[in-house]
Amino acid sequence: MELKQFRVIRPYLNSLVSKCAFLIIIALILRAICLSRFSAIEQSNLFNRPTWSPKPESLKTKFLEVPQIIWGLNNQKIALARACLTAKMMNRTLLMPSLSASLFYKEVDLLKPISFDKVFQFEKFNSLCNGVVQLARYSEVFNITNVFELQKGSGRKWTVDKDLMQLRQKNLYDGYEIVRVVGKNPFLWHDHWPVKDYAKVFECLVLVEEISREASKVVSKIREIGSNINSKLKHVPYAAVHMRIEKDWMIHCKKLEQRLNVSEICSSKEQIMERVGNIFGLKTPIVVYLAVADDLLEDDSIMAGWADGLVPFEKKKLGVLGIYEKHPYLIRSAIDYEVCLRSDVFVGNSFSTFSSLVVLDRTQKMVTMGDKKRCGIEDVRWPSYAYNTEGESKGSPRPWGANMSDLSLRAISYGSNHISCR
C-alpha cells in the first residue's frame, strides 16, 4: 500500500524538485549578474575617486622671489607694487617679501627685516588682488632648489628696453619653479606699468588690525579735540599737513633743487603755514594735524605762527606720542600715513613719496566712488593740496590730484611740480 502511494506521489515530487532546482539556478545566475555589475560600479568609482598625485610640471605654481625691500615706508610700497607687477608680467606668484622695519639708507646690514604679513593683511591682499597678482608663502614651494637666478641690470647702460626684454625671455627661466631676482631693491627697478596698475595693487594693501586700531586711536583723539572746538558739528573734520622740514629732508631737497634747477621743492615752516592758511573755502576753526618725523626735527617751534582758526597739534601735544614710540619706524610711518589718508583735507609736498602716495590713494578712492570733480574744497570729497607749489591765488597751495592716466609712476616715485587735479 505504502509503495503504491509513493509511486503515485513520485511524479509530483520529481516535478517539485525540478522546480526548486530551476529556481536555485535562476537565483545563482541573477546573483552573478548583480555581483558583476556591482564590481563594475565599484571599479568605476575607484578610478573616479579623487586621489592625491603630484601636479604635472606644466600645472605647478611658479614663483618670483625678490630681495629684501628697504628704505622709507612709501618707497617700500612702491617697491612691493613693482615686484607684484613684475610677477604678473612673468605669469608668476610673488613669494611673500621681507620689508624693513628700520630706516638706514647706507647701512643695509643693519636693516631689521619684518614680514609682509606683520604690516599688511596677507589673505586680504590675495582676495582684493585676485585676478591681478597673488602672494604665496615659502611653505607652498614644491621644490625650493629649482631656482633660476635673474640678475637685474643697473647703471646707465641698462635701459628700460633691455629690462623689459629680459623679463619677456621666458624661455630662459620657464622651466624653473622659482625665479630669484638678484640685484638692488625693487624700488630702483625700471618702471613698465601705468599709474592705474600701481593704484590697483595699493588698494590691496590693507594694514593689519593692530596697526589700523592704533591709527584709529590717533584719529579719534583729533576728532575729540575738534568736537570741543566745533561742538555743533555731527562730523568733526580735520586737516592733515605732511610737514617736511626735517633735517634729512632739507638736505635732500636743496640738492634736488640744484640738480633739477627747480625752486619749488623745499618749503620753509613759514611758507607752509601761510599757504595752508590761504586754502580757499577751508572752514575754520579746524584742527590741523602735523605729520612730521619727530626724531629728525630740529625746529621745535612748529606749533607757533598759524593763522587764526587753524589749531595745530603734533603727536606730543595730542597725547599720542606713546602710541608711536612703542613701534619701529615702519609702523610709525604706517600710522601717520593712515591718519593723513583719513583726513578731510590733506596738504603735502609734491616731491615727497609719502605725500604723493597719500594723494594717489585719495584720488583712487574718489575714482572708485565715481566722483568726477577732484578740485576745490567744497565740491570734492577728499581734497588735497601741494604747499610747495603756488596755486592760482597768490600765497595759496595748488590743488592736487594724482594723474590716473599717466603711463609711468615716475612723477610719484621721484616727485614733480607739474601737478593738477586731473
Solvent accessible surface area in square Angstrom, and as a share of the most:
residue,aa,sasa,rsa
1,M,167,0.75
2,E,145,0.65
3,L,110,0.55
4,K,139,0.59
5,Q,89,0.39
6,F,104,0.43
7,R,161,0.59
8,V,94,0.54
9,I,89,0.45
10,R,136,0.50
11,P,79,0.50
12,Y,160,0.61
13,L,78,0.39
14,N,82,0.42
15,S,52,0.33
16,L,103,0.51
17,V,98,0.56
18,S,68,0.44
19,K,126,0.53
20,C,61,0.37
21,A,45,0.35
22,F,124,0.51
23,L,114,0.57
24,I,106,0.54
25,I,96,0.49
26,I,66,0.33
27,A,58,0.45
28,L,106,0.53
29,I,88,0.44
30,L,101,0.50
31,R,151,0.55
32,A,60,0.47
33,I,77,0.39
34,C,82,0.49
35,L,91,0.46
36,S,72,0.46
37,R,166,0.61
38,F,124,0.52
39,S,66,0.42
40,A,58,0.45
41,I,102,0.52
42,E,78,0.35
43,Q,104,0.46
44,S,53,0.34
45,N,70,0.36
46,L,102,0.51
47,F,154,0.64
48,N,115,0.59
49,R,125,0.46
50,P,129,0.81
51,T,109,0.64
52,W,203,0.71
53,S,73,0.47
54,P,79,0.50
55,K,115,0.49
56,P,77,0.48
57,E,101,0.45
58,S,99,0.64
59,L,120,0.60
60,K,38,0.16
61,T,59,0.34
62,K,47,0.20
63,F,3,0.01
64,L,0,0.00
65,E,27,0.12
66,V,16,0.09
67,P,32,0.20
68,Q,63,0.28
69,I,0,0.00
70,I,18,0.09
71,W,58,0.20
72,G,12,0.12
73,L,6,0.03
74,N,7,0.04
75,N,26,0.13
76,Q,3,0.01
77,K,15,0.06
78,I,0,0.00
79,A,0,0.00
80,L,1,0.00
81,A,0,0.00
82,R,6,0.02
83,A,0,0.00
84,C,0,0.00
85,L,2,0.01
86,T,1,0.01
87,A,0,0.00
88,K,98,0.41
89,M,60,0.27
90,M,3,0.01
91,N,120,0.62
92,R,15,0.05
93,T,24,0.14
94,L,0,0.00
95,L,1,0.01
96,M,30,0.13
97,P,8,0.05
98,S,40,0.26
99,L,3,0.01
100,S,0,0.00
101,A,9,0.07
102,S,15,0.10
103,L,47,0.23
104,F,72,0.30
105,Y,125,0.48
106,K,176,0.75
107,E,86,0.39
108,V,79,0.45
109,D,141,0.73
110,L,103,0.51
111,L,13,0.07
112,K,131,0.55
113,P,91,0.57
114,I,28,0.14
115,S,38,0.25
116,F,0,0.00
117,D,40,0.21
118,K,129,0.55
119,V,0,0.00
120,F,8,0.03
121,Q,47,0.21
122,F,19,0.08
123,E,119,0.53
124,K,87,0.37
125,F,0,0.00
126,N,27,0.14
127,S,78,0.51
128,L,70,0.35
129,C,0,0.00
130,N,114,0.59
131,G,75,0.72
132,V,36,0.21
133,V,8,0.05
134,Q,58,0.26
135,L,6,0.03
136,A,1,0.01
137,R,79,0.29
138,Y,95,0.36
139,S,102,0.66
140,E,99,0.44
141,V,20,0.11
142,F,123,0.51
143,N,64,0.33
144,I,99,0.50
145,T,112,0.65
146,N,37,0.19
147,V,31,0.18
148,F,49,0.20
149,E,105,0.47
150,L,8,0.04
151,Q,112,0.50
152,K,11,0.05
153,G,25,0.24
154,S,74,0.48
155,G,59,0.57
156,R,242,0.88
157,K,173,0.73
158,W,53,0.19
159,T,61,0.35
160,V,70,0.40
161,D,102,0.53
162,K,97,0.41
163,D,1,0.00
164,L,37,0.19
165,M,119,0.53
166,Q,24,0.11
167,L,2,0.01
168,R,155,0.56
169,Q,71,0.32
170,K,78,0.33
171,N,131,0.67
172,L,88,0.44
173,Y,1,0.00
174,D,59,0.31
175,G,59,0.57
176,Y,79,0.30
177,E,8,0.04
178,I,1,0.00
179,V,0,0.00
180,R,77,0.28
181,V,4,0.03
182,V,56,0.32
183,G,32,0.31
184,K,125,0.53
185,N,9,0.05
186,P,0,0.00
187,F,8,0.03
188,L,75,0.38
189,W,16,0.06
190,H,54,0.24
191,D,33,0.17
192,H,37,0.17
193,W,20,0.07
194,P,30,0.19
195,V,2,0.01
196,K,126,0.53
197,D,37,0.19
198,Y,0,0.00
199,A,2,0.02
200,K,70,0.30
201,V,0,0.00
202,F,10,0.04
203,E,67,0.30
204,C,0,0.00
205,L,19,0.10
206,V,46,0.26
207,L,21,0.10
208,V,24,0.14
209,E,103,0.46
210,E,97,0.44
211,I,3,0.02
212,S,29,0.19
213,R,136,0.50
214,E,8,0.04
215,A,0,0.00
216,S,42,0.27
217,K,103,0.44
218,V,0,0.00
219,V,14,0.08
220,S,67,0.43
221,K,72,0.31
222,I,0,0.00
223,R,57,0.21
224,E,96,0.43
225,I,31,0.15
226,G,2,0.02
227,S,42,0.27
228,N,118,0.61
229,I,57,0.29
230,N,27,0.14
231,S,94,0.61
232,K,199,0.84
233,L,87,0.43
234,K,211,0.89
235,H,109,0.49
236,V,13,0.08
237,P,34,0.22
238,Y,1,0.00
239,A,1,0.00
240,A,0,0.00
241,V,0,0.00
242,H,14,0.06
243,M,0,0.00
244,R,42,0.15
245,I,21,0.11
246,E,2,0.01
247,K,92,0.39
248,D,45,0.23
249,W,11,0.04
250,M,51,0.23
251,I,104,0.53
252,H,88,0.39
253,C,0,0.00
254,K,105,0.44
255,K,124,0.53
256,L,13,0.06
257,E,32,0.14
258,Q,147,0.65
259,R,169,0.62
260,L,86,0.43
261,N,141,0.72
262,V,38,0.22
263,S,92,0.60
264,E,55,0.25
265,I,0,0.00
266,C,21,0.12
267,S,3,0.02
268,S,55,0.36
269,K,31,0.13
270,E,108,0.49
271,Q,55,0.25
272,I,0,0.00
273,M,12,0.05
274,E,95,0.43
275,R,24,0.09
276,V,0,0.00
277,G,32,0.31
278,N,65,0.33
279,I,11,0.06
280,F,180,0.75
281,G,29,0.28
282,L,26,0.13
283,K,168,0.71
284,T,71,0.41
285,P,55,0.35
286,I,5,0.03
287,V,1,0.00
288,V,0,0.00
289,Y,0,0.00
290,L,0,0.00
291,A,2,0.01
292,V,5,0.03
293,A,44,0.34
294,D,50,0.26
295,D,114,0.59
296,L,56,0.28
297,L,39,0.20
298,E,134,0.60
299,D,51,0.26
300,D,132,0.68
301,S,44,0.28
302,I,5,0.03
303,M,53,0.24
304,A,65,0.51
305,G,69,0.66
306,W,27,0.09
307,A,50,0.39
308,D,147,0.76
309,G,25,0.24
310,L,11,0.05
311,V,43,0.25
312,P,15,0.09
313,F,20,0.08
314,E,23,0.10
315,K,10,0.04
316,K,150,0.64
317,K,112,0.48
318,L,2,0.01
319,G,61,0.59
320,V,6,0.04
321,L,52,0.26
322,G,50,0.48
323,I,28,0.14
324,Y,4,0.01
325,E,103,0.46
326,K,133,0.56
327,H,22,0.10
328,P,58,0.37
329,Y,66,0.25
330,L,0,0.00
331,I,9,0.05
332,R,74,0.27
333,S,17,0.11
334,A,2,0.02
335,I,0,0.00
336,D,13,0.07
337,Y,11,0.04
338,E,31,0.14
339,V,0,0.00
340,C,0,0.00
341,L,24,0.12
342,R,70,0.26
343,S,0,0.00
344,D,31,0.16
345,V,8,0.04
346,F,0,0.00
347,V,0,0.00
348,G,0,0.00
349,N,0,0.00
350,S,2,0.01
351,F,14,0.06
352,S,2,0.01
353,T,25,0.15
354,F,24,0.10
355,S,0,0.00
356,S,4,0.03
357,L,2,0.01
358,V,0,0.00
359,V,1,0.01
360,L,2,0.01
361,D,22,0.11
362,R,1,0.00
363,T,1,0.01
364,Q,28,0.12
365,K,69,0.29
366,M,5,0.02
367,V,60,0.34
368,T,92,0.53
369,M,107,0.48
370,G,49,0.47
371,D,29,0.15
372,K,186,0.79
373,K,124,0.53
374,R,46,0.17
375,C,59,0.35
376,G,33,0.31
377,I,29,0.15
378,E,136,0.61
379,D,93,0.48
380,V,10,0.06
381,R,116,0.42
382,W,47,0.17
383,P,6,0.04
384,S,6,0.04
385,Y,12,0.05
386,A,0,0.00
387,Y,0,0.00
388,N,3,0.02
389,T,0,0.00
390,E,62,0.28
391,G,15,0.14
392,E,186,0.84
393,S,72,0.46
394,K,188,0.80
395,G,6,0.06
396,S,11,0.07
397,P,4,0.03
398,R,71,0.26
399,P,42,0.26
400,W,16,0.06
401,G,4,0.04
402,A,7,0.05
403,N,37,0.19
404,M,28,0.12
405,S,90,0.58
406,D,43,0.22
407,L,146,0.73
408,S,37,0.24
409,L,0,0.00
410,R,160,0.58
411,A,44,0.34
412,I,18,0.09
413,S,6,0.04
414,Y,99,0.38
415,G,15,0.14
416,S,20,0.13
417,N,28,0.14
418,H,161,0.72
419,I,25,0.13
420,S,42,0.27
421,C,19,0.11
422,R,161,0.59
